[in-house]
Amino acid sequence: MIFVWYLMAAAVLVLFSIKCADYVDMLDKKTNLSGAFIGGVILAAVTSLPELITSISAVALGNPGLIIGNVLGSDVFNLCIFGSLTLVAVKAFRRAKVGSSHLKTLVCTVLAYLTTGFVLFSGIDTTFPGVSINIASVIIVVLYAIACKFMASDDGESDSEDDNDLTIKQVVVRFVLCALGLVAASIVITKITDMIDQQYQLGASLAGALFLGVATSIPELTSSIALVRKGNFNAMVGNVVGSNMFNYIIFSVADILAFRSNVYEVSPDSKLLIIFGLASTFLTMISLAVKWKNDSEKSVKKNSLVVNGVIMLLGLLICASYVTFIVCSMANG
């Protein structure tokens, strides 16, 4: 029965997340903001709201170990979304315009992974003297600010036209109401995941990665699919990449709220998340680099077929990275 409640809560989460993404898309059509910023900051913040709320709820429930599985599990799953969509829509992806700021954001994400990995692997006390806040949390905030600056300065052109009659005020009001529903669903699904963890003894990091990480990444999945169907790969990549960077801010927020609890919990699963997260991020960077090299060279059809094959292979490897993490985590359990 507990899994039935989990699925019901996840369905409600998806419903509110899709509506939030719709209203953000409406605001996009009514503004001159770049597609990279819309997808990587605004939409990413909306679709990552479940990760934020569920992580805060995990602290309140006294189970901060769920947070690292939730955040890093979501990041690996998000990149699996990118890999899957570029795999099935490779021709459209190769031809689409994708901003260069996404690669810079991925570099910031790699630095965030390395910072977190240092805390987990080194065993060195990296908290500020006299307080419980980890130095890594401050570094992550700085990296996110830099990534936002990159996305805001990107040149993004949208071919979409404003085809709705709602005013900006009406869109904002409806967006806020849906966001409140999303918050409520996120709190419920966190409590259910905590119950699953306690009942089946999965381990906080694995439970967070499997149940919180996947459920709270469903908004990124649904919104990314919708953007790809509209041919807006720039916003799709921004949504995935921006969500991953935004997820890291959750560490900082949770670190402050957890007081003396250890948010950066060391476990075999958390180390696996760092390893496979980095692997997926590097593969994503290579995929984008291959696409941009193809754009600059204006390749002939023969070379385009080769590029398509390389992008599909990279997409497959990104998906394999997530599957391998799940298999390794279960083996450790």
The 8 nearest C-alpha neighbors of each residue, nearest first, counted from 0:
[[1, 3, 2, 4, 5, 6, 7, 195],
 [0, 2, 4, 3, 5, 191, 195, 194],
 [1, 3, 5, 4, 0, 6, 195, 191],
 [4, 2, 0, 6, 5, 1, 7, 8],
 [5, 3, 7, 1, 2, 6, 8, 0],
 [4, 6, 2, 8, 3, 7, 9, 191],
 [7, 5, 9, 3, 8, 4, 10, 2],
 [8, 6, 4, 10, 9, 5, 3, 11],
 [7, 9, 11, 5, 10, 6, 188, 184],
 [8, 10, 12, 6, 7, 11, 214, 5],
 [11, 9, 7, 13, 12, 8, 6, 14],
 [12, 10, 14, 8, 13, 9, 15, 7],
 [13, 11, 9, 10, 184, 14, 15, 181],
 [12, 14, 16, 10, 11, 15, 218, 17],
 [15, 13, 11, 17, 16, 12, 10, 18],
 [14, 16, 18, 181, 177, 17, 12, 13],
 [17, 15, 13, 19, 218, 18, 14, 12],
 [16, 18, 20, 14, 19, 15, 13, 21],
 [17, 19, 21, 15, 20, 16, 22, 14],
 [20, 18, 16, 22, 21, 17, 174, 177],
 [19, 21, 23, 17, 18, 22, 24, 16],
 [22, 20, 18, 24, 19, 23, 17, 25],
 [23, 21, 25, 24, 19, 20, 174, 170],
 [22, 24, 26, 20, 25, 21, 27, 19],
 [23, 25, 27, 21, 22, 26, 20, 28],
 [26, 24, 22, 28, 27, 23, 21, 29],
 [27, 25, 23, 29, 24, 28, 30, 22],
 [26, 28, 24, 25, 30, 29, 23, 37],
 [29, 27, 161, 25, 26, 30, 160, 24],
 [28, 30, 26, 27, 161, 25, 31, 167],
 [31, 29, 27, 32, 28, 26, 33, 25],
 [30, 32, 33, 29, 27, 28, 156, 157],
 [31, 33, 30, 34, 37, 36, 27, 155],
 [34, 32, 155, 36, 35, 154, 37, 156],
 [33, 35, 155, 37, 234, 36, 38, 233],
 [34, 36, 38, 237, 33, 150, 39, 37],
 [35, 37, 150, 39, 151, 33, 40, 34],
 [38, 36, 34, 41, 35, 39, 40, 42],
 [37, 39, 234, 238, 237, 42, 35, 36],
 [40, 38, 237, 241, 238, 36, 43, 35],
 [39, 41, 43, 36, 44, 37, 38, 42],
 [40, 42, 37, 44, 43, 38, 45, 39],
 [41, 43, 38, 45, 44, 40, 37, 46],
 [42, 44, 242, 238, 40, 39, 46, 45],
 [45, 43, 47, 41, 42, 46, 40, 48],
 [44, 46, 42, 48, 43, 47, 41, 19],
 [45, 47, 43, 218, 48, 44, 219, 42],
 [48, 46, 44, 50, 45, 49, 43, 242],
 [47, 49, 51, 45, 50, 46, 44, 52],
 [50, 48, 52, 185, 215, 51, 47, 53],
 [51, 49, 53, 47, 48, 52, 215, 54],
 [52, 50, 48, 54, 49, 53, 249, 55],
 [51, 53, 55, 49, 54, 50, 185, 56],
 [52, 54, 56, 50, 189, 55, 185, 51],
 [53, 55, 57, 66, 51, 56, 52, 50],
 [56, 54, 52, 58, 57, 53, 253, 51],
 [55, 57, 53, 59, 54, 58, 52, 60],
 [58, 56, 54, 60, 62, 55, 59, 63],
 [59, 57, 63, 61, 55, 56, 60, 62],
 [58, 60, 56, 61, 57, 55, 62, 257],
 [61, 59, 57, 58, 62, 56, 190, 63],
 [62, 60, 58, 59, 63, 57, 260, 257],
 [61, 63, 57, 64, 60, 58, 65, 203],
 [64, 62, 58, 65, 57, 66, 262, 61],
 [63, 65, 203, 66, 62, 204, 264, 67],
 [66, 64, 207, 203, 63, 204, 68, 67],
 [65, 67, 69, 54, 64, 68, 63, 70],
 [68, 66, 70, 69, 71, 65, 64, 204],
 [67, 69, 204, 208, 207, 72, 66, 65],
 [68, 70, 212, 207, 66, 208, 72, 211],
 [71, 69, 73, 67, 72, 68, 246, 66],
 [72, 70, 74, 73, 68, 67, 69, 272],
 [71, 73, 208, 212, 68, 69, 75, 74],
 [72, 74, 212, 76, 70, 71, 75, 216],
 [73, 75, 71, 77, 243, 76, 72, 70],
 [74, 76, 276, 78, 72, 77, 73, 321],
 [75, 77, 79, 73, 74, 78, 72, 80],
 [78, 76, 80, 74, 79, 75, 239, 73],
 [77, 79, 81, 80, 75, 76, 82, 74],
 [78, 80, 318, 76, 82, 77, 81, 317],
 [81, 79, 77, 83, 78, 82, 84, 220],
 [82, 80, 78, 84, 79, 83, 85, 77],
 [314, 81, 83, 79, 85, 80, 317, 84],
 [82, 84, 86, 80, 81, 85, 314, 79],
 [85, 83, 86, 81, 87, 82, 88, 80],
 [86, 84, 89, 88, 82, 83, 87, 81],
 [85, 87, 311, 83, 314, 84, 89, 88],
 [86, 88, 84, 85, 89, 83, 311, 90],
 [89, 87, 85, 91, 90, 86, 84, 92],
 [88, 90, 85, 92, 86, 91, 87, 93],
 [91, 89, 93, 92, 88, 94, 307, 85],
 [92, 90, 94, 93, 89, 88, 95, 230],
 [91, 93, 89, 95, 90, 94, 88, 85],
 [94, 92, 90, 91, 95, 290, 89, 307],
 [93, 95, 91, 92, 90, 96, 294, 290],
 [96, 94, 92, 93, 91, 97, 232, 230],
 [95, 97, 233, 98, 94, 232, 92, 93],
 [96, 98, 233, 95, 232, 99, 236, 101],
 [99, 97, 100, 101, 233, 153, 35, 96],
 [98, 100, 101, 102, 97, 103, 153, 291],
 [101, 99, 103, 150, 102, 98, 149, 153],
 [102, 100, 104, 103, 99, 105, 98, 237],
 [101, 103, 105, 104, 100, 99, 284, 106],
 [104, 102, 106, 100, 105, 101, 107, 146],
 [105, 103, 146, 101, 107, 106, 102, 100],
 [104, 106, 108, 102, 107, 103, 101, 109],
 [105, 107, 109, 103, 108, 104, 110, 102],
 [108, 106, 104, 110, 105, 109, 142, 111],
 [107, 109, 105, 111, 106, 110, 244, 112],
 [110, 108, 112, 106, 111, 107, 105, 113],
 [111, 109, 113, 107, 108, 112, 114, 106],
 [110, 112, 108, 114, 109, 113, 139, 115],
 [113, 111, 109, 115, 110, 114, 116, 108],
 [112, 114, 116, 110, 111, 115, 117, 109],
 [115, 113, 111, 117, 116, 112, 110, 135],
 [116, 114, 112, 118, 117, 113, 111, 119],
 [115, 117, 113, 119, 118, 114, 120, 112],
 [116, 118, 114, 120, 115, 121, 119, 113],
 [119, 117, 115, 116, 121, 120, 122, 114],
 [120, 118, 116, 117, 265, 121, 122, 115],
 [119, 121, 117, 122, 116, 118, 270, 265],
 [122, 120, 123, 117, 118, 119, 116, 124],
 [121, 123, 120, 119, 118, 124, 117, 125],
 [124, 122, 121, 125, 118, 117, 120, 119],
 [123, 125, 126, 122, 118, 133, 127, 121],
 [126, 124, 133, 134, 123, 127, 118, 135],
 [127, 125, 133, 132, 134, 124, 131, 128],
 [126, 128, 130, 132, 133, 134, 129, 131],
 [129, 127, 130, 126, 131, 132, 125, 133],
 [128, 130, 127, 131, 126, 132, 259, 133],
 [131, 129, 127, 128, 132, 126, 258, 133],
 [130, 132, 259, 258, 126, 133, 127, 129],
 [133, 131, 126, 130, 255, 127, 254, 134],
 [132, 134, 126, 135, 136, 125, 127, 131],
 [133, 135, 137, 136, 126, 125, 127, 138],
 [134, 136, 138, 133, 137, 114, 139, 115],
 [137, 135, 251, 139, 134, 133, 138, 250],
 [136, 138, 140, 134, 139, 135, 141, 251],
 [137, 139, 135, 141, 136, 140, 142, 134],
 [138, 140, 142, 136, 137, 141, 111, 135],
 [141, 139, 143, 137, 142, 138, 248, 144],
 [140, 142, 144, 138, 139, 143, 145, 137],
 [143, 141, 139, 145, 144, 140, 107, 146],
 [142, 144, 146, 140, 145, 141, 147, 139],
 [143, 145, 147, 141, 142, 146, 140, 148],
 [144, 146, 142, 148, 143, 147, 141, 149],
 [145, 147, 104, 143, 149, 148, 144, 142],
 [148, 146, 144, 150, 149, 145, 151, 143],
 [147, 149, 145, 151, 146, 150, 152, 144],
 [150, 148, 146, 147, 152, 100, 151, 153],
 [151, 149, 36, 147, 153, 100, 152, 35],
 [150, 152, 36, 148, 149, 153, 147, 33],
 [151, 153, 149, 150, 148, 154, 33, 100],
 [154, 152, 150, 151, 100, 155, 149, 98],
 [155, 153, 33, 152, 156, 98, 35, 34],
 [156, 154, 33, 34, 153, 35, 157, 98],
 [155, 157, 33, 34, 158, 154, 31, 32],
 [158, 156, 159, 155, 34, 33, 28, 160],
 [157, 159, 160, 156, 231, 28, 230, 161],
 [160, 158, 157, 28, 161, 162, 27, 229],
 [159, 161, 162, 28, 158, 157, 29, 163],
 [160, 162, 28, 163, 29, 159, 25, 164],
 [161, 163, 160, 164, 28, 25, 159, 165],
 [164, 162, 165, 161, 25, 166, 160, 28],
 [163, 165, 166, 162, 161, 167, 169, 170],
 [166, 164, 163, 169, 170, 167, 168, 25],
 [165, 167, 169, 168, 170, 164, 163, 171],
 [166, 168, 170, 169, 171, 165, 26, 29],
 [167, 169, 171, 166, 170, 172, 165, 173],
 [170, 168, 166, 172, 171, 167, 165, 173],
 [169, 171, 167, 173, 168, 172, 22, 174],
 [172, 170, 174, 168, 169, 173, 167, 175],
 [173, 171, 169, 175, 174, 170, 168, 176],
 [174, 172, 176, 170, 175, 171, 177, 169],
 [173, 175, 171, 177, 172, 19, 176, 22],
 [174, 176, 178, 172, 173, 177, 171, 179],
 [177, 175, 173, 179, 178, 174, 172, 180],
 [176, 178, 180, 174, 179, 15, 175, 19],
 [177, 179, 181, 175, 180, 176, 174, 182],
 [180, 178, 182, 176, 181, 177, 175, 183],
 [181, 179, 177, 183, 178, 182, 184, 15],
 [180, 182, 178, 184, 179, 15, 183, 12],
 [181, 183, 179, 185, 180, 184, 178, 52],
 [182, 184, 180, 186, 185, 181, 179, 187],
 [183, 185, 187, 181, 12, 182, 186, 8],
 [186, 184, 182, 49, 188, 183, 187, 53],
 [187, 185, 189, 183, 184, 188, 53, 56],
 [188, 186, 184, 190, 189, 185, 191, 183],
 [187, 189, 191, 185, 190, 186, 8, 192],
 [190, 188, 192, 186, 53, 187, 191, 193],
 [189, 191, 193, 187, 188, 192, 194, 186],
 [190, 192, 188, 194, 193, 189, 5, 195],
 [193, 191, 195, 189, 194, 190, 188, 196],
 [192, 194, 196, 190, 191, 195, 189, 197],
 [193, 195, 191, 197, 192, 196, 198, 190],
 [196, 194, 192, 198, 193, 197, 199, 191],
 [197, 195, 193, 200, 194, 201, 199, 198],
 [198, 196, 194, 200, 195, 199, 193, 201],
 [197, 199, 195, 196, 200, 194, 201, 193],
 [198, 200, 196, 201, 197, 195, 194, 202],
 [201, 199, 196, 197, 202, 198, 195, 203],
 [202, 200, 196, 199, 206, 205, 203, 332],
 [201, 203, 205, 200, 204, 206, 196, 332],
 [202, 204, 65, 206, 64, 205, 207, 196],
 [203, 205, 68, 207, 65, 206, 202, 64],
 [204, 206, 208, 207, 202, 203, 209, 68],
 [207, 205, 203, 209, 208, 204, 210, 201],
 [206, 208, 68, 69, 65, 211, 204, 205],
 [207, 209, 72, 68, 212, 69, 205, 206],
 [210, 208, 206, 207, 212, 213, 205, 211],
 [209, 211, 213, 212, 207, 206, 214, 208],
 [212, 210, 207, 214, 69, 213, 215, 208],
 [211, 213, 73, 69, 208, 72, 215, 210],
 [212, 214, 216, 210, 215, 211, 209, 73],
 [215, 213, 211, 216, 217, 212, 210, 9],
 [214, 216, 49, 217, 213, 212, 211, 50],
 [217, 215, 213, 219, 218, 214, 73, 212],
 [216, 218, 220, 219, 214, 215, 221, 213],
 [219, 217, 221, 46, 220, 16, 216, 13],
 [220, 218, 216, 222, 217, 221, 46, 223],
 [221, 219, 217, 223, 218, 222, 224, 80],
 [220, 222, 224, 218, 223, 219, 217, 225],
 [221, 223, 225, 219, 224, 220, 218, 226],
 [224, 222, 235, 226, 220, 225, 221, 219],
 [223, 225, 227, 221, 226, 222, 220, 228],
 [224, 226, 222, 228, 223, 227, 221, 229],
 [227, 225, 223, 229, 231, 228, 224, 235],
 [226, 228, 230, 224, 229, 225, 231, 232],
 [227, 229, 225, 226, 230, 224, 231, 223],
 [228, 230, 226, 227, 231, 225, 232, 224],
 [231, 229, 227, 228, 232, 226, 91, 95],
 [232, 230, 226, 233, 229, 227, 234, 235],
 [233, 231, 235, 234, 227, 230, 236, 95],
 [232, 234, 97, 236, 235, 231, 35, 237],
 [233, 235, 38, 237, 34, 232, 236, 35],
 [236, 234, 232, 238, 223, 237, 233, 226],
 [235, 237, 239, 233, 238, 234, 240, 232],
 [238, 236, 39, 38, 234, 240, 35, 241],
 [237, 239, 38, 39, 43, 235, 241, 236],
 [238, 240, 242, 236, 237, 241, 77, 243],
 [241, 239, 237, 243, 242, 238, 236, 244],
 [242, 240, 39, 244, 238, 237, 243, 43],
 [243, 241, 43, 245, 239, 244, 240, 238],
 [244, 242, 74, 246, 240, 241, 245, 239],
 [243, 245, 241, 247, 246, 242, 108, 143],
 [246, 244, 242, 248, 247, 243, 241, 44],
 [247, 245, 243, 249, 248, 244, 70, 242],
 [246, 248, 249, 245, 244, 250, 243, 139],
 [249, 247, 251, 250, 245, 246, 140, 252],
 [248, 250, 252, 247, 246, 251, 51, 253],
 [251, 249, 253, 248, 247, 252, 254, 136],
 [250, 252, 136, 254, 248, 249, 253, 255],
 [253, 251, 249, 255, 254, 250, 256, 248],
 [252, 254, 256, 250, 255, 251, 257, 249],
 [255, 253, 251, 257, 252, 256, 250, 262],
 [254, 256, 252, 253, 257, 132, 258, 251],
 [257, 255, 253, 258, 254, 252, 58, 55],
 [256, 258, 260, 254, 255, 253, 58, 259],
 [259, 257, 256, 260, 131, 255, 254, 132],
 [260, 258, 131, 257, 261, 130, 132, 254],
 [261, 259, 257, 258, 262, 63, 254, 131],
 [260, 262, 263, 264, 259, 63, 257, 254],
 [261, 263, 264, 63, 254, 260, 64, 66],
 [264, 262, 261, 265, 119, 67, 118, 115],
 [263, 265, 262, 261, 64, 266, 67, 119],
 [266, 264, 119, 269, 263, 267, 270, 120],
 [265, 267, 269, 268, 270, 264, 204, 119],
 [266, 268, 270, 269, 271, 265, 331, 328],
 [269, 267, 271, 266, 270, 328, 204, 272],
 [270, 268, 272, 266, 271, 267, 265, 204],
 [269, 271, 273, 267, 272, 268, 274, 266],
 [272, 270, 268, 274, 269, 273, 275, 267],
 [273, 271, 269, 270, 275, 274, 276, 71],
 [272, 274, 276, 270, 271, 275, 277, 116],
 [275, 273, 271, 277, 276, 272, 278, 270],
 [276, 274, 278, 272, 277, 273, 320, 279],
 [277, 275, 273, 279, 75, 278, 274, 272],
 [276, 278, 280, 274, 275, 279, 273, 281],
 [277, 279, 275, 281, 276, 280, 282, 274],
 [280, 278, 282, 276, 317, 277, 281, 275],
 [279, 281, 277, 283, 282, 278, 276, 284],
 [280, 282, 284, 278, 283, 279, 277, 285],
 [283, 281, 285, 279, 284, 280, 286, 278],
 [284, 282, 286, 280, 281, 285, 279, 287],
 [283, 285, 281, 287, 282, 286, 288, 102],
 [284, 286, 288, 282, 283, 287, 289, 281],
 [287, 285, 283, 289, 284, 288, 310, 282],
 [286, 288, 290, 284, 289, 285, 291, 283],
 [287, 289, 285, 291, 290, 286, 292, 284],
 [290, 288, 292, 286, 287, 291, 285, 293],
 [289, 291, 287, 293, 288, 292, 93, 294],
 [290, 292, 294, 288, 293, 289, 287, 295],
 [293, 291, 289, 295, 294, 290, 288, 296],
 [292, 294, 290, 296, 291, 295, 298, 297],
 [295, 293, 291, 297, 292, 296, 290, 298],
 [296, 294, 292, 293, 297, 291, 298, 290],
 [295, 297, 293, 298, 294, 292, 291, 299],
 [298, 296, 294, 295, 293, 299, 292, 303],
 [299, 297, 296, 302, 303, 293, 300, 294],
 [298, 300, 302, 301, 303, 297, 296, 304],
 [299, 301, 303, 302, 304, 298, 305, 297],
 [300, 302, 304, 303, 299, 305, 298, 306],
 [303, 301, 305, 304, 299, 300, 298, 306],
 [304, 302, 300, 306, 305, 301, 298, 307],
 [303, 305, 307, 301, 302, 306, 308, 300],
 [304, 306, 302, 308, 303, 307, 309, 301],
 [307, 305, 303, 309, 308, 304, 310, 302],
 [308, 306, 304, 310, 305, 309, 303, 89],
 [307, 309, 305, 311, 306, 310, 312, 304],
 [308, 310, 312, 306, 311, 307, 313, 305],
 [311, 309, 313, 307, 312, 308, 286, 314],
 [310, 312, 86, 314, 308, 313, 309, 307],
 [313, 311, 315, 309, 314, 310, 308, 316],
 [312, 314, 316, 310, 315, 311, 309, 317],
 [315, 82, 313, 311, 317, 86, 312, 316],
 [314, 316, 312, 318, 313, 317, 319, 311],
 [317, 315, 319, 313, 318, 314, 320, 312],
 [318, 316, 320, 314, 279, 319, 315, 82],
 [319, 317, 79, 315, 320, 321, 316, 82],
 [320, 318, 316, 322, 317, 321, 323, 315],
 [319, 321, 317, 323, 318, 322, 275, 316],
 [320, 322, 324, 318, 319, 323, 75, 76],
 [321, 323, 319, 325, 324, 320, 326, 318],
 [324, 322, 326, 320, 325, 321, 319, 327],
 [323, 325, 321, 327, 322, 326, 328, 320],
 [326, 324, 328, 322, 323, 327, 329, 321],
 [325, 327, 323, 329, 324, 328, 330, 322],
 [326, 328, 330, 324, 329, 325, 323, 331],
 [329, 327, 331, 325, 330, 326, 268, 324],
 [328, 330, 332, 326, 331, 327, 325, 205],
 [329, 331, 327, 328, 332, 326, 325, 324],
 [332, 330, 328, 329, 327, 267, 268, 326],
 [331, 329, 330, 328, 201, 202, 205, 327]]
